[in-house]
Amino acid sequence: MVNAAYAIVALPLLGFAINLVWGRKLGEPVAGWVGTIAAAGSFVATLIVWVTELGKPATGRVNDLNIFSWFPVAGLHANFGILIDPLSMTMALFVTGVSTLIHLYSIGYMHRDPGFDRFFIYLNLFLFSMVVLVLGDNFLFSFLGWEGVGFCSYGLVGFWFQREVAAVAAKKAFVTNRVGDMGFLLAMFLMFAHFGSVNYSQVLGTLVHGHATGLLAGATGAISGTTATAITMLLFLGAVGKSAQLPLFIWLPDAMEGPTPISALIHAATMVTAGVYLMSRAAPLLHYAHATSWLIAIVGTASAFVAATVACAQDDIKKALAYSTISQLGYMFMAVGAGDYADGLFHMLTHAFFKALLFLGAGAVIHAMADNQDMKWMGALRPYLPITGATFAVGWLAISGIPPFAGFWSKDAVLSSVWQMNKGLWAVGVLTAGLTAYYMSRQFALVFMGRARWQDGRPAHAAVTAGQVGAHPAGHGGHEAGGPGLPAPSHSAVPHPADPSWTMYLPLIVLAVAAVLGGGINFPAWHLDFLSRFLKPLFPTATVISVSTGTKWALSILTTAIALTGLALGLSTWRTAEHPALEPSFLRRAWRIDEAVAAMVSGPLRMGANMLAFVMDSRVVDGVVNGTAGFMGLSGRALRRVQNGYVRSYALGIGTGLVIILAYLTFRIGG
């Protein structure tokens, strides 16, 4: 049944191909169902492989399925190959599962959008790229998927490219990610220089008869600390770009210009999780690179805290969630830096459930609010949207770290590991947990509690973010905002909020159940830590020191108390009124980091680029090209005078040449 792994990759690609060729002819909703069935088939195939591998002993859960030889050039041998192991299967399982729910949701969300078929073309290609990334058996093949998700995000963030703000956001995401991609490429060059390969088996080692070999065995002298540090720091640069950490996080909030299902896909199941996967896959190298581990932990902690403070002052319902994603990814990197890869992946898994739930719930709210995303314009929506409100509440409590929801168990496990690494980083992580509960409570209160401000018309301070969502489901207006040829909605009109169609609320219910029960996959008590035991053979070099049971309970109680304090403060402050005075401008502007980067790009970097363009282009490039052309023209004109057509001139030339040759031979023989 391992051969079902081929279907994991093939089915999304097949869905992409069908819609690419016949999607416009199939139309709505058939094109959407084609894409959804392809994603669901990929999930079923993943489930089959996962169950098959689960039935094997721990030492037999590594399989390498070669599709064909890709780069058999000199010393470089890279295959199109699928790696089946606990890490790739864990990633593929939640990627395909959550993506299937987002595909189903999109059928209702993109109803009556002129680009309906194009949307599902991108969606299936996005899923295909992500499964290639996590299933590739070498760094080069995974890099193909890495670039694929970057390309798809460009197309989907700028899906409504007729709006300049969407087109600019897509370019910003694409260019920012290229910075990280440069790090990934340089890391592969170093790997090839040191190991003569980019295959995981040769760079990271393999499991043979239950015993690790190569780097996984921790063999002394397998690689120097300097080389390991250089490779892992370059890989981390790639992860920082893809997973939106400081300072390259600036593209992710602007990526909210795409349709909401894409926001959910990018934040929960694909793209931004790629950086955490990459660093977890490179765990054997990190064993030799302690400086990189510290850097990962520090950057993750800083990103978690800074993004949480910014989220406290966001009025856009989706941008608040975007900054929360940056913050939660920071927790995952904290775990990776502490050497606790299993719990970092555990938090990635639970985050996929509650973050997809929150984004899809936000999409349902935006539909109900006549395409407005300003939370200050909402309020008291709980009676009007009972399903959306109840499921959104589950996501709110899960991300806030309130027991017994899934987010509590994973975040608590991460913080326990960080406690052992450094108490200062732990303290910042706990403070961030309190901020998370605060800004998520603020969001829930502004949207679902308090007064129905939308019945009063738009408040004077509200910022219109029209043009974000795709289209209302039947009975909710039936038009898209800012789409081609369709009128933008009137934000002064009183909406008629109601829960969306079944294709949209069914994924909300499934994700809400997962956000409640998902912590059970790695429940720390009674030896139910299934995920940690499943992944343990891949991470024998982890240096996490187990926290005593008493200490762990004390830390959990303290973290929960701080989270409950943030939750209570957020609800009490925002359920009845708006308090702009509590939102300093520097928080709204992301600590001006975005502005600083923009100033750098438009200032010194632009000046340097202009100088290089003037010197290199005008003097060097043009100089060489124009100089060569001028020299050829001058020599041509000189030679043209020799070719005058007179026989006497040619005879003189022959005679002169003969004299020169004879003179040369005479002097050479005489010498």
C-alpha positions as CSV (number, residue, x, y, z in Angstrom):
1,M,0.0,0.0,0.0
2,V,3.0,2.2,0.1
3,N,2.6,2.8,-3.6
4,A,-0.5,4.9,-2.8
5,A,2.1,7.6,-2.0
6,Y,2.3,8.2,-5.8
7,A,-1.4,9.2,-5.7
8,I,-0.7,11.8,-3.0
9,V,1.4,13.7,-5.5
10,A,-0.5,12.8,-8.7
11,L,-4.1,13.6,-7.7
12,P,-3.6,17.3,-7.1
13,L,-1.6,17.5,-10.3
14,L,-4.4,15.8,-12.1
15,G,-7.0,18.2,-10.7
16,F,-4.8,21.1,-11.8
17,A,-4.5,19.6,-15.3
18,I,-8.2,19.0,-15.7
19,N,-9.2,22.5,-14.7
20,L,-6.4,24.0,-16.7
21,V,-7.7,22.4,-19.9
22,W,-11.4,22.1,-19.3
23,G,-12.1,24.3,-16.2
24,R,-13.7,27.2,-18.0
25,K,-15.9,24.8,-20.0
26,L,-16.8,22.9,-16.8
27,G,-17.7,26.1,-15.1
28,E,-19.1,26.6,-11.6
29,P,-19.5,24.5,-9.5
30,V,-18.1,21.5,-11.4
31,A,-14.6,22.9,-11.6
32,G,-14.7,23.4,-7.8
33,W,-15.8,19.9,-7.2
34,V,-13.0,18.5,-9.5
35,G,-10.4,20.4,-7.4
36,T,-12.0,19.3,-4.1
37,I,-12.3,15.6,-5.1
38,A,-8.6,15.7,-6.2
39,A,-7.6,17.1,-2.8
40,A,-9.8,14.6,-0.9
41,G,-8.3,11.8,-2.9
42,S,-4.8,12.9,-2.0
43,F,-5.9,13.0,1.7
44,V,-7.3,9.4,1.4
45,A,-4.1,8.2,-0.2
46,T,-2.0,9.8,2.6
47,L,-4.2,8.2,5.2
48,I,-3.7,4.8,3.5
49,V,0.0,5.2,3.5
50,W,0.1,6.5,7.1
51,V,-2.0,3.5,8.4
52,T,0.3,1.1,6.5
53,E,3.4,2.6,8.0
54,L,1.8,2.7,11.4
55,G,1.5,-1.1,11.2
56,K,5.2,-1.5,10.8
57,P,7.9,-1.5,13.5
58,A,9.5,1.8,14.1
59,T,12.6,0.8,12.3
60,G,10.8,0.0,9.1
61,R,8.9,3.3,8.6
62,V,11.4,4.8,6.1
63,N,10.8,4.1,2.4
64,D,12.3,5.9,-0.6
65,L,10.2,5.6,-3.8
66,N,12.1,6.8,-6.9
67,I,9.9,8.2,-9.7
68,F,12.7,8.9,-12.1
69,S,16.3,10.3,-12.2
70,W,16.2,14.0,-12.5
71,F,19.8,15.3,-12.4
72,P,22.3,12.6,-13.2
73,V,25.0,15.2,-14.1
74,A,28.7,14.5,-13.1
75,G,28.7,14.2,-9.4
76,L,25.2,15.5,-8.9
77,H,22.5,12.8,-8.7
78,A,19.1,14.0,-7.6
79,N,15.8,12.1,-8.2
80,F,12.2,12.8,-8.4
81,G,11.7,10.6,-5.4
82,I,9.1,10.4,-2.6
83,L,10.4,9.9,1.0
84,I,8.0,8.1,3.3
85,D,8.9,8.5,6.9
86,P,7.1,9.7,10.1
87,L,7.9,13.4,9.4
88,S,6.8,13.5,5.8
89,M,3.6,11.5,6.6
90,T,2.7,13.8,9.5
91,M,3.1,16.8,7.3
92,A,1.3,15.3,4.4
93,L,-1.6,14.2,6.5
94,F,-2.5,17.6,7.9
95,V,-1.6,19.4,4.7
96,T,-4.0,17.3,2.5
97,G,-6.7,17.1,5.2
98,V,-6.9,20.8,5.9
99,S,-6.5,21.7,2.3
100,T,-9.5,19.5,1.4
101,L,-11.7,21.4,3.8
102,I,-10.5,24.7,2.4
103,H,-11.2,23.4,-1.2
104,L,-14.8,22.5,-0.1
105,Y,-15.2,25.9,1.6
106,S,-14.1,27.7,-1.5
107,I,-16.9,26.2,-3.6
108,G,-19.3,28.4,-1.6
109,Y,-17.0,31.3,-1.0
110,M,-16.1,31.9,-4.6
111,H,-19.6,31.5,-5.9
112,R,-20.3,33.7,-8.9
113,D,-16.7,34.9,-9.1
114,P,-15.7,35.3,-12.8
115,G,-12.3,33.6,-12.0
116,F,-13.9,30.6,-10.3
117,D,-12.1,28.0,-12.4
118,R,-8.8,29.9,-12.3
119,F,-9.0,29.9,-8.5
120,F,-9.2,26.1,-8.3
121,I,-6.4,25.8,-10.9
122,Y,-4.1,27.7,-8.5
123,L,-5.5,25.9,-5.4
124,N,-4.7,22.4,-6.8
125,L,-1.3,23.5,-7.9
126,F,-0.6,25.0,-4.5
127,L,-1.5,21.7,-2.9
128,F,0.7,19.7,-5.4
129,S,3.6,22.0,-4.7
130,M,3.3,21.6,-0.9
131,V,3.2,17.8,-1.0
132,V,6.2,17.8,-3.3
133,L,8.0,20.0,-0.7
134,V,7.2,17.7,2.2
135,L,7.5,14.4,0.4
136,G,10.7,15.1,-1.7
137,D,13.6,12.8,-0.8
138,N,16.2,15.4,-1.5
139,F,16.7,19.1,-0.9
140,L,16.6,19.9,-4.6
141,F,13.3,18.2,-5.2
142,S,11.9,19.8,-2.1
143,F,13.1,23.2,-3.4
144,L,11.0,22.6,-6.5
145,G,7.9,22.5,-4.2
146,W,9.3,25.4,-2.2
147,E,9.4,27.6,-5.3
148,G,6.0,26.2,-6.4
149,V,4.2,27.4,-3.3
150,G,5.9,30.8,-3.7
151,F,4.6,31.0,-7.3
152,C,1.1,30.0,-6.3
153,S,1.0,32.5,-3.5
154,Y,1.9,35.2,-5.9
155,G,-1.0,34.2,-8.2
156,L,-3.5,33.9,-5.4
157,V,-2.5,36.9,-3.3
158,G,-2.9,38.9,-6.5
159,F,-5.9,36.9,-7.6
160,W,-8.0,40.1,-8.0
161,F,-5.1,41.8,-9.9
162,Q,-7.4,44.5,-11.2
163,R,-7.0,46.1,-7.8
164,E,-3.6,47.8,-7.5
165,V,-3.3,47.0,-3.8
166,A,-3.7,43.2,-4.5
167,A,-1.1,43.3,-7.3
168,V,1.4,45.2,-5.1
169,A,0.9,42.8,-2.3
170,A,1.5,39.8,-4.6
171,K,4.8,41.4,-5.8
172,K,5.8,42.2,-2.2
173,A,5.3,38.5,-1.2
174,F,7.2,37.3,-4.2
175,V,10.2,39.6,-3.8
176,T,10.5,39.1,-0.1
177,N,10.5,35.4,-0.4
178,R,13.3,35.5,-3.0
179,V,15.6,36.8,-0.2
180,G,15.0,33.6,1.8
181,D,15.2,31.5,-1.3
182,M,18.7,32.7,-1.9
183,G,19.7,31.3,1.5
184,F,18.2,27.9,0.6
185,L,20.1,27.8,-2.7
186,L,23.4,28.8,-1.1
187,A,22.9,26.1,1.6
188,M,22.4,23.5,-1.1
189,F,25.7,24.6,-2.8
190,L,27.5,24.2,0.5
191,M,26.0,20.7,1.0
192,F,27.1,19.6,-2.4
193,A,30.6,21.0,-1.8
194,H,30.9,19.1,1.5
195,F,28.9,15.9,1.0
196,G,28.9,15.7,-2.8
197,S,25.1,15.3,-2.7
198,V,21.8,17.0,-1.8
199,N,20.0,13.8,-1.0
200,Y,18.6,13.5,2.5
201,S,20.0,10.0,2.9
202,Q,23.5,11.2,2.3
203,V,23.4,14.6,3.9
204,L,21.3,13.7,7.0
205,G,21.9,10.0,7.3
206,T,19.5,7.0,7.2
207,L,18.0,4.6,9.6
208,V,19.3,1.0,9.1
209,H,18.1,-1.9,11.2
210,G,17.0,0.5,13.9
211,H,20.4,2.2,14.3
212,A,21.1,5.6,12.9
213,T,24.0,6.0,10.6
214,G,25.9,9.0,9.2
215,L,25.0,12.3,10.8
216,L,22.0,10.8,12.6
217,A,24.4,8.7,14.6
218,G,26.2,11.8,15.8
219,A,29.5,10.4,14.5
220,T,32.3,12.6,15.6
221,G,34.0,14.4,12.7
222,A,31.2,13.7,10.3
223,I,31.0,17.5,9.8
224,S,32.7,20.5,11.4
225,G,30.7,22.8,13.5
226,T,31.6,25.7,11.2
227,T,30.3,24.0,8.1
228,A,27.1,22.9,9.9
229,T,26.5,26.4,11.2
230,A,27.0,27.9,7.8
231,I,24.6,25.5,6.1
232,T,21.9,25.7,8.9
233,M,22.0,29.5,9.0
234,L,21.5,29.7,5.3
235,L,18.6,27.2,5.6
236,F,17.2,29.3,8.4
237,L,17.3,32.4,6.2
238,G,15.1,30.5,3.8
239,A,12.8,29.5,6.6
240,V,12.6,33.1,7.9
241,G,11.4,34.3,4.4
242,K,8.9,31.5,3.9
243,S,7.6,31.4,7.4
244,A,7.5,35.2,7.8
245,Q,9.7,35.7,10.8
246,L,11.6,38.9,11.7
247,P,12.7,40.8,9.7
248,L,11.1,39.2,6.6
249,F,7.6,38.9,8.0
250,I,6.4,42.1,6.2
251,W,4.8,40.3,3.2
252,L,2.4,38.2,5.2
253,P,-0.1,40.8,6.5
254,D,-0.3,42.3,3.0
255,A,-1.1,38.9,1.6
256,M,-4.6,39.3,3.1
257,E,-5.5,41.0,-0.2
258,G,-6.2,37.5,-1.6
259,P,-9.4,35.6,-1.1
260,T,-10.0,34.4,2.4
261,P,-9.6,30.7,1.6
262,I,-6.1,31.5,0.3
263,S,-5.3,33.2,3.6
264,A,-6.4,30.0,5.4
265,L,-4.4,27.8,3.1
266,I,-1.2,29.9,3.3
267,H,-1.4,30.3,7.1
268,A,-2.7,26.9,8.2
269,A,-1.7,24.1,5.7
270,T,0.9,25.3,3.3
271,M,3.7,27.8,2.6
272,V,4.4,29.4,6.1
273,T,4.7,25.9,7.7
274,A,7.4,25.0,5.2
275,G,10.1,26.8,7.1
276,V,9.4,24.9,10.3
277,Y,9.4,21.7,8.3
278,L,12.7,22.5,6.7
279,M,14.5,23.2,10.0
280,S,13.0,20.1,11.6
281,R,14.2,18.0,8.6
282,A,17.6,19.5,9.1
283,A,17.7,18.5,12.8
284,P,20.8,16.3,12.4
285,L,22.7,19.3,11.1
286,L,21.4,21.5,13.9
287,H,23.0,19.0,16.3
288,Y,26.4,20.3,15.2
289,A,25.3,24.0,15.0
290,H,24.5,25.3,18.5
291,A,24.9,28.9,17.4
292,T,22.1,28.4,14.8
293,S,19.9,26.8,17.4
294,W,20.2,29.8,19.6
295,L,19.6,32.1,16.7
296,I,16.4,30.2,15.8
297,A,15.1,30.4,19.3
298,I,15.9,34.1,19.7
299,V,14.3,35.1,16.3
300,G,11.3,32.9,17.0
301,T,10.8,34.5,20.5
302,A,11.2,38.0,19.1
303,S,8.8,37.3,16.2
304,A,6.2,35.9,18.6
305,F,6.3,38.9,20.9
306,V,6.5,41.6,18.3
307,A,3.7,40.2,16.1
308,A,1.5,39.7,19.2
309,T,1.9,43.4,20.2
310,V,1.0,44.5,16.6
311,A,-2.1,42.2,16.6
312,C,-3.4,44.0,19.7
313,A,-4.2,47.1,17.6
314,Q,-5.5,45.7,14.3
315,D,-9.0,46.6,13.2
316,D,-9.0,44.4,10.0
317,I,-10.3,41.0,11.0
318,K,-7.9,39.2,8.7
319,K,-4.8,41.2,9.5
320,A,-5.2,40.5,13.2
321,L,-5.2,36.8,12.4
322,A,-2.2,37.3,10.0
323,Y,-0.1,38.8,12.8
324,S,-1.2,36.0,15.1
325,T,0.2,33.5,12.6
326,I,3.6,35.2,12.7
327,S,3.4,35.0,16.4
328,Q,2.4,31.3,16.5
329,L,5.1,30.4,14.0
330,G,7.5,32.0,16.4
331,Y,6.5,29.5,19.1
332,M,7.3,26.7,16.6
333,F,10.7,28.1,15.9
334,M,11.3,28.4,19.7
335,A,10.7,24.7,20.0
336,V,13.0,23.9,17.1
337,G,15.7,26.1,18.6
338,A,15.3,24.3,21.9
339,G,15.8,21.0,20.2
340,D,12.2,19.9,20.8
341,Y,11.3,19.2,17.2
342,A,8.3,16.9,18.0
343,D,6.5,19.6,20.1
344,G,7.3,22.2,17.5
345,L,5.5,20.0,14.9
346,F,2.8,19.3,17.4
347,H,2.1,23.0,17.7
348,M,2.2,23.2,13.9
349,L,-0.5,20.5,13.7
350,T,-2.9,22.1,16.3
351,H,-2.2,25.5,14.8
352,A,-3.4,24.2,11.4
353,F,-6.7,23.3,12.9
354,F,-7.5,26.4,14.8
355,K,-5.9,28.9,12.4
356,A,-7.8,27.4,9.4
357,L,-11.0,27.6,11.5
358,L,-10.4,31.2,12.5
359,F,-9.7,32.3,8.9
360,L,-12.6,30.5,7.4
361,G,-14.8,31.8,10.2
362,A,-13.5,35.3,9.4
363,G,-14.5,34.7,5.8
364,A,-18.0,33.8,6.8
365,V,-18.2,37.0,8.9
366,I,-17.0,39.1,6.0
367,H,-19.7,37.6,3.8
368,A,-22.3,38.5,6.4
369,M,-21.0,42.0,6.8
370,A,-21.4,43.0,3.1
371,D,-17.7,42.5,2.4
372,N,-16.4,44.8,5.2
373,Q,-13.5,43.6,7.3
374,D,-13.4,46.4,9.9
375,M,-14.1,44.9,13.3
376,K,-15.0,48.3,14.7
377,W,-18.0,48.2,12.3
378,M,-19.3,44.8,13.5
379,G,-20.6,43.6,16.9
380,A,-23.4,41.4,18.3
381,L,-23.2,38.9,15.5
382,R,-23.5,35.8,17.7
383,P,-27.3,35.5,17.4
384,Y,-27.2,36.1,13.6
385,L,-24.3,33.7,13.0
386,P,-24.8,30.9,15.5
387,I,-22.7,28.2,13.7
388,T,-19.9,30.7,12.8
389,G,-19.9,32.2,16.2
390,A,-19.7,28.9,18.1
391,T,-17.0,27.5,15.9
392,F,-15.0,30.8,16.0
393,A,-15.2,30.7,19.8
394,V,-13.5,27.3,19.7
395,G,-10.7,28.7,17.6
396,W,-10.4,31.7,19.9
397,L,-10.1,29.5,23.0
398,A,-7.7,27.1,21.3
399,I,-5.2,29.8,20.1
400,S,-5.5,31.5,23.5
401,G,-4.1,28.4,25.2
402,I,-7.2,27.6,27.3
403,P,-7.5,24.0,28.5
404,P,-8.6,21.5,27.3
405,F,-8.4,22.9,23.8
406,A,-5.7,21.7,21.5
407,G,-3.7,24.9,21.5
408,F,-3.1,24.6,25.3
409,W,-1.3,21.3,25.1
410,S,1.0,22.2,22.2
411,K,1.9,25.7,23.4
412,D,2.4,24.4,26.9
413,A,4.8,21.7,25.6
414,V,6.8,24.3,23.7
415,L,7.1,26.6,26.7
416,S,8.3,23.7,28.9
417,S,11.1,23.0,26.5
418,V,12.1,26.6,26.2
419,W,12.1,26.8,30.1
420,Q,14.9,24.3,30.0
421,M,16.8,26.2,27.4
422,N,16.6,29.7,28.8
423,K,14.4,31.3,31.4
424,G,14.4,34.7,29.7
425,L,13.1,33.3,26.4
426,W,10.5,31.4,28.4
427,A,9.3,34.6,30.2
428,V,8.9,36.4,26.8
429,G,7.0,33.3,25.5
430,V,4.6,33.4,28.5
431,L,4.0,37.1,28.2
432,T,3.2,36.5,24.5
433,A,0.7,33.9,25.5
434,G,-1.1,36.5,27.6
435,L,-1.0,39.0,24.7
436,T,-2.4,36.3,22.4
437,A,-5.4,35.7,24.7
438,Y,-5.9,39.5,24.9
439,Y,-6.0,40.3,21.2
440,M,-8.0,37.2,20.3
441,S,-10.6,38.1,23.0
442,R,-10.6,41.6,21.7
443,Q,-11.4,40.2,18.2
444,F,-14.1,38.0,19.5
445,A,-15.7,40.7,21.5
446,L,-15.6,43.3,18.7
447,V,-17.1,40.9,16.2
448,F,-19.6,38.7,18.1
449,M,-20.4,40.6,21.4
450,G,-21.5,44.1,22.5
451,R,-23.6,46.4,20.4
452,A,-24.6,45.8,16.7
453,R,-22.6,48.8,15.4
454,W,-23.3,47.7,11.8
455,Q,-27.0,48.8,12.3
456,D,-25.8,52.4,12.8
457,G,-23.9,52.6,9.5
458,R,-20.2,53.0,9.1
459,P,-18.4,54.8,12.0
460,A,-16.3,57.7,11.0
461,H,-13.0,56.1,11.9
462,A,-13.6,52.8,10.1
463,A,-11.1,52.0,7.4
464,V,-12.8,50.4,4.3
465,T,-11.0,47.4,3.0
466,A,-13.4,46.7,0.2
467,G,-12.6,44.2,-2.5
468,Q,-11.3,41.5,-0.2
469,V,-13.7,38.7,-0.4
470,G,-14.8,36.8,-3.4
471,A,-18.5,36.5,-3.6
472,H,-21.5,36.0,-1.3
473,P,-23.2,32.6,-1.3
474,A,-26.7,32.6,-2.6
475,G,-28.9,34.7,-0.4
476,H,-26.1,37.0,0.7
477,G,-25.9,39.6,-2.0
478,G,-24.6,37.5,-4.9
479,H,-21.7,39.8,-6.0
480,E,-18.1,40.2,-5.3
481,A,-16.3,43.3,-4.1
482,G,-14.0,44.9,-6.6
483,G,-14.1,42.1,-9.1
484,P,-14.0,42.7,-12.8
485,G,-17.2,44.1,-14.2
486,L,-19.1,44.0,-10.9
487,P,-20.0,46.8,-8.5
488,A,-18.3,47.2,-5.2
489,P,-20.7,46.9,-2.2
490,S,-22.1,49.8,-0.4
491,H,-20.5,49.9,3.1
492,S,-23.1,52.3,4.3
493,A,-25.9,49.8,3.7
494,V,-27.2,47.7,6.6
495,P,-26.2,44.1,6.0
496,H,-28.4,41.1,6.7
497,P,-26.1,38.7,8.5
498,A,-26.7,35.0,8.4
499,D,-24.6,31.8,8.4
500,P,-23.2,30.7,5.1
501,S,-24.1,27.7,2.9
502,W,-23.3,24.1,4.0
503,T,-20.1,23.9,1.9
504,M,-18.8,26.7,4.0
505,Y,-20.1,25.8,7.5
506,L,-19.3,22.1,7.3
507,P,-15.5,22.7,7.2
508,L,-16.0,25.0,10.2
509,I,-17.6,22.3,12.2
510,V,-14.9,19.7,11.3
511,L,-12.1,22.1,12.2
512,A,-13.8,23.0,15.4
513,V,-13.9,19.4,16.5
514,A,-10.2,19.0,15.5
515,A,-9.3,22.1,17.5
516,V,-11.0,20.6,20.6
517,L,-9.7,17.0,20.3
518,G,-6.4,17.6,18.4
519,G,-4.4,17.8,21.6
520,G,-5.0,14.1,22.1
521,I,-2.5,13.2,19.4
522,N,0.3,14.1,21.8
523,F,-1.4,14.1,25.2
524,P,1.4,14.2,27.8
525,A,-0.4,12.1,30.5
526,W,-0.9,8.3,30.6
527,H,1.8,7.7,27.9
528,L,-0.6,9.0,25.2
529,D,2.2,11.1,23.6
530,F,1.7,9.3,20.3
531,L,3.2,12.0,18.0
532,S,6.4,12.3,20.0
533,R,6.9,8.5,20.0
534,F,6.1,8.4,16.3
535,L,8.6,11.0,15.4
536,K,11.3,10.1,17.9
537,P,13.3,7.8,15.6
538,L,14.0,10.8,13.3
539,F,15.3,13.0,16.1
540,P,17.8,11.0,18.1
541,T,20.1,14.0,18.4
542,A,17.5,16.1,20.2
543,T,19.0,17.5,23.4
544,V,15.7,18.4,25.2
545,I,15.9,17.8,29.0
546,S,12.7,16.4,30.3
547,V,10.9,18.7,32.8
548,S,9.9,17.1,36.0
549,T,6.2,16.5,36.4
550,G,5.9,18.9,39.3
551,T,7.7,21.7,37.4
552,K,5.6,21.0,34.3
553,W,2.4,21.4,36.3
554,A,3.6,24.6,37.9
555,L,4.5,26.1,34.6
556,S,1.2,25.0,33.1
557,I,-0.8,26.6,35.9
558,L,1.2,29.9,35.6
559,T,0.8,30.0,31.8
560,T,-2.9,29.3,32.0
561,A,-3.4,32.0,34.7
562,I,-1.7,34.6,32.5
563,A,-3.7,33.5,29.4
564,L,-7.0,33.7,31.4
565,T,-5.9,37.2,32.6
566,G,-5.4,38.3,29.0
567,L,-8.7,36.8,28.0
568,A,-10.6,38.5,30.8
569,L,-8.9,41.8,30.1
570,G,-9.7,41.6,26.4
571,L,-13.4,40.8,27.0
572,S,-13.9,43.4,29.7
573,T,-12.3,46.1,27.7
574,W,-13.8,45.5,24.3
575,R,-17.2,43.9,24.7
576,T,-19.1,47.2,25.2
577,A,-17.0,49.9,23.6
578,E,-14.1,50.9,21.4
579,H,-11.0,52.3,23.0
580,P,-8.6,53.8,20.3
581,A,-6.5,55.3,23.2
582,L,-5.4,51.8,24.1
583,E,-3.9,51.3,20.6
584,P,-0.6,53.2,20.2
585,S,0.2,54.1,16.6
586,F,3.5,52.2,16.7
587,L,1.5,49.0,17.3
588,R,-0.6,49.7,14.3
589,R,2.5,50.2,12.2
590,A,4.2,47.0,13.1
591,W,6.9,48.8,15.1
592,R,7.6,50.7,11.9
593,I,9.6,47.7,10.7
594,D,7.7,47.6,7.4
595,E,8.3,51.3,6.9
596,A,12.0,50.9,7.8
597,V,12.4,48.2,5.1
598,A,10.5,50.3,2.6
599,A,12.8,53.3,3.4
600,M,15.8,51.1,3.0
601,V,14.6,49.7,-0.4
602,S,13.6,53.2,-1.7
603,G,16.6,54.9,-0.1
604,P,20.1,53.5,0.2
605,L,19.4,50.3,-1.7
606,R,17.7,52.2,-4.5
607,M,20.6,54.7,-4.6
608,G,23.1,51.9,-4.7
609,A,21.1,50.1,-7.4
610,N,21.0,53.3,-9.5
611,M,24.7,53.8,-9.1
612,L,25.4,50.2,-10.1
613,A,23.0,50.6,-13.0
614,F,24.9,53.7,-14.1
615,V,28.4,52.3,-13.7
616,M,27.7,48.7,-14.8
617,D,25.1,49.4,-17.5
618,S,26.4,52.6,-19.0
619,R,30.1,52.2,-18.5
620,V,30.8,48.5,-18.4
621,V,28.0,46.7,-20.3
622,D,27.3,49.5,-22.8
623,G,31.1,50.2,-23.0
624,V,31.9,46.7,-23.9
625,V,29.1,46.3,-26.4
626,N,29.5,49.8,-28.0
627,G,33.3,49.6,-27.9
628,T,33.3,46.2,-29.7
629,A,30.9,47.6,-32.3
630,G,33.0,50.7,-32.7
631,F,36.2,48.7,-33.1
632,M,34.7,46.4,-35.7
633,G,33.4,49.4,-37.6
634,L,36.8,51.2,-37.5
635,S,38.7,48.0,-38.6
636,G,36.2,47.5,-41.3
637,R,36.7,51.0,-42.7
638,A,40.5,50.5,-42.6
639,L,40.3,47.2,-44.4
640,R,37.9,48.6,-47.0
641,R,40.6,50.9,-48.2
642,V,42.9,48.0,-48.9
643,Q,40.2,46.3,-51.0
644,N,40.2,48.9,-53.8
645,G,40.0,46.5,-56.9
646,Y,43.4,47.5,-58.4
647,V,45.7,44.5,-59.4
648,R,48.8,46.5,-58.7
649,S,47.7,47.1,-55.1
650,Y,47.1,43.4,-54.6
651,A,50.5,42.6,-56.3
652,L,52.2,45.0,-53.9
653,G,50.6,43.4,-51.0
654,I,51.7,39.9,-52.1
655,G,55.2,41.1,-52.6
656,T,55.4,42.9,-49.3
657,G,54.1,39.8,-47.5
658,L,56.7,37.6,-49.3
659,V,59.5,39.9,-48.2
660,I,58.4,39.8,-44.6
661,I,58.2,36.0,-44.7
662,L,61.6,35.6,-46.3
663,A,63.1,38.0,-43.8
664,Y,61.6,36.1,-40.9
665,L,62.9,32.8,-42.2
666,T,66.4,34.2,-42.8
667,F,66.8,35.7,-39.4
668,R,65.4,32.5,-37.7
669,I,67.7,30.2,-39.6
670,G,70.7,32.5,-39.1
671,G,70.0,32.6,-35.3
